[in-house]
């Protein structure tokens, strides 16, 4: 007798049901399918998808952003190489223009290192009942935004200028944003400082040096920048303990996150490396946070 014939593999596709999405709002739908035979590779395809959507042939994920309103009779087919199965469902794309999220620009902001700030970001949605989620990039160090309320709080730790972008997203993935600058000023130290400059080593074309900043006053320095002018053509190329900038002969060193605080009677040392062409000489006048130091 001949052995019995093997059963023909059967592909089963789960119908996801009718779908509704908003125009210009991102959509995502995972098609689920099984095969009665093990080890088969399933291939997914679809017809009459809303314009702007596509199906991943390997995973069955339908994604994209609908760009045309209307009603579609979508047919999804799954094939295992031996046979195929299909499901169909209606997909409606709303005739509206999609939700609009509007973020009120708070304008450019200023603050001071060591002084707490609080800024409320305000946003509205063209659709009722939407939950808004807040995010931000480029916030000054020490500040964070609440994802649920849009309140920016914290205490700035580093002086400098930041380009901030706040983005607000609703439950349909519609977004709005606002951009502004946030300037954090260093703390005034009232002239109570002393700076020592030391040339550690030099060689043809390069040198290393350091500055020691001493707080000789009675108030803690929270965040510092030391500026000075090179007498020659020296250029700073790296700061070992913070940031730096230079325009012509005018150079600035700034604190890192871990050395910005100098208590009364304390001091910190910041080392850096530079290059030169004609000469290497020590600067003689230093300012910390805009105040000339001895």
GULUMTOR-908946 format. One line per 8 residues: their letters; for each residue x, y, z of C-alpha. Coordinates in pm, whole numbers, plus 50000, padded with zeros to 5 digits. Layout:
N
a	X Y Z  ...
! end
This chain:
294
xxxxxxxx	50000 50000 50000  50111 50357 49932  50170 50589 50231  49890 50842 50296  49931 51183 50129  50045 51466 50354  49787 51725 50450  49804 52048 50250
xxxxxxxx	49940 52333 50465  49675 52590 50557  49742 52960 50608  49508 53137 50849  49490 53518 50854  49325 53701 51142  49088 53970 51023  49181 54293 51207
xxxxxxxx	48832 54438 51160  48736 54767 51003  48984 55048 51052  48950 55425 51090  49231 55680 51080  49270 56054 51044  49413 56219 50735  49783 56312 50772
xxxxxxxx	49811 56122 51103  50052 55826 51119  49884 55484 51108  50007 55141 51215  49837 54799 51190  49997 54455 51248  49850 54172 51041  49853 53838 51226
xxxxxxxx	49877 53505 51042  49958 53140 51121  50049 52833 50916  49956 52471 50992  50294 52361 50854  50606 52443 51053  50910 52613 50903  50719 52794 50631
xxxxxxxx	50804 53152 50539  50500 53376 50514  50481 53654 50258  50235 53941 50305  50073 54157 50038  49780 54398 50022  49557 54572 49768  49352 54890 49798
xxxxxxxx	49543 55023 50097  49475 55390 50179  49710 55613 49982  50027 55667 50182  50021 55326 50354  50223 55015 50267  50264 54662 50400  50592 54498 50496
xxxxxxxx	50613 54177 50293  50813 53999 50562  50642 54110 50885  50287 54204 50783  50311 54548 50946  50107 54815 50766  50246 55162 50831  50252 55511 50683
xxxxxxxx	50063 55838 50685  49734 55859 50490  49745 56139 50234  49397 56106 50082  49062 56085 50256  48807 55820 50158  48686 55462 50211  48896 55166 50098
xxxxxxxx	48817 54793 50076  49155 54651 50174  49246 54292 50093  49544 54136 50270  49687 53809 50134  49936 53583 50311  50122 53315 50113  50344 53035 50246
xxxxxxxx	50464 52911 49905  50218 52623 49898  49896 52813 49938  49751 53148 50034  49467 53296 50237  49311 53642 50234  49097 53870 50448  48924 54192 50354
xxxxxxxx	48806 54485 50566  48707 54846 50527  48953 55123 50599  48816 55475 50636  49035 55783 50629  48864 56085 50787  48770 56371 50556  48905 56635 50793
xxxxxxxx	49249 56792 50755  49388 56615 51062  49451 56755 51406  49657 57069 51452  49874 57113 51763  49969 57474 51833  50252 57552 52074  50277 57903 52216
xxxxxxxx	50634 58030 52180  50748 58156 52521  51011 58383 52366  51384 58384 52435  51475 58305 52796  51757 58405 53031  51873 58261 53360  52166 58243 53597
xxxxxxxx	52376 57948 53702  52259 57823 54042  51919 58000 54030  51612 57776 53990  51382 57840 53692  51024 57749 53605  50871 57793 53259  50527 57666 53160
xxxxxxxx	50494 57559 52796  50140 57610 52667  49981 57419 52377  49635 57364 52228  49483 57100 51998  49224 57155 51725  49045 56837 51840  48872 56795 52172
xxxxxxxx	48970 56527 52420  49332 56491 52307  49611 56401 52551  49922 56610 52486  50276 56481 52542  50561 56732 52581  50928 56691 52491  51226 56921 52444
xxxxxxxx	51575 56917 52297  51864 57154 52369  51758 57248 52723  52036 57406 52934  52214 57158 53160  52016 57106 53480  51670 57167 53328  51402 56911 53235
xxxxxxxx	51049 56922 53094  50750 56731 53231  50609 56511 52955  50257 56542 53096  50233 56909 53198  50491 57089 52982  50649 57257 53286  51024 57316 53250
xxxxxxxx	51201 57325 53586  51544 57281 53738  51856 57472 53832  52103 57564 53554  52452 57428 53614  52649 57568 53319  52669 57913 53163  52613 57945 52786
xxxxxxxx	52358 57978 52507  52120 57695 52416  51888 57650 52116  51574 57488 52257  51303 57310 52055  50983 57209 52237  50763 56952 52061  50407 56862 52164
xxxxxxxx	50234 56548 52032  49868 56445 52061  49718 56094 52061  49685 56090 51678  50058 56166 51646  49991 56520 51526  50271 56749 51645  50351 57114 51693
xxxxxxxx	50673 57283 51800  50830 57609 51910  51196 57718 51903  51371 57974 52121  51708 58046 52277  51793 58016 52644  52091 58210 52777  52236 58106 53112
xxxxxxxx	52459 58373 53265  52739 58296 53510  52712 58410 53869  52871 58747 53941  53160 58702 54183  53205 59067 54284  53579 59088 54209  53676 58829 54472
xxxxxxxx	53899 58601 54266  54260 58522 54191  54389 58350 53876  54729 58188 53829  54843 58094 53477  55114 57828 53438  55285 57724 53114  55349 57354 53180
xxxxxxxx	55538 57262 52864  55601 57378 52509  55747 57232 52191  55767 57346 51830  55408 57415 51733  55241 57319 52060  55211 57375 52434  55015 57280 52747
xxxxxxxx	54912 57522 53020  54673 57554 53312  54483 57820 53502  54408 57802 53872  54097 57994 53982  54075 58079 54351  53760 58213 54515  53888 58478 54756
xxxxxxxx	53541 58610 54838  53268 58500 55074  53012 58378 54817  53019 58044 54637  53087 58061 54263  52832 57843 54082  52950 57819 53723  53254 58003 53589
xxxxxxxx	53413 58122 53268  53764 58267 53260  53863 58494 52971  54206 58622 52872  54400 58747 52571  54705 58570 52433  54993 58808 52355  55098 58596 52053
xxxxxxxx	54935 58362 51800  54853 58083 52044  54535 57883 51976  54360 57655 52226  54294 57311 52073  54159 57113 52371  54039 57176 52725  54099 56885 52962
xxxxxxxx	53847 56991 53229  53571 57185 53055  53485 57378 52739  53663 57648 52544  53618 57904 52266  53850 58151 52099  53816 58448 51864  54149 58583 51747
xxxxxxxx	54367 58631 52055  54068 58631 52294  54015 58295 52464  53753 58162 52707  53760 57853 52927  53436 57727 53087  53363 57477 53358  53258 57116 53315
xxxxxxxx	52957 56971 53497  53177 56848 53782  53394 57154 53855  53161 57452 53823  53131 57518 54197  53408 57698 54384  53339 57755 54753  53486 58055 54939
xxxxxxxx	53851 57985 55006  53861 57699 54753  54015 57681 54406  54007 57468 54091  54263 57401 53818  54174 57379 53449  54434 57246 53206  54438 57283 52829
xxxxxxxx	54648 57226 52518  54723 57465 52234  54922 57537 51921  55144 57824 51815  55349 57943 51518  55560 58244 51619  55576 58253 51997  55443 58125 52329
xxxxxxxx	55386 58381 52607  55172 58409 52919  54856 58624 52927  54855 58883 53205  54490 58992 53247  54214 58751 53344  53841 58787 53403  53619 58534 53577
xxxxxx	53247 58576 53495  53330 58920 53358  53514 59039 53670  53884 59124 53650  54086 58907 53892  54419 58964 54054
! end
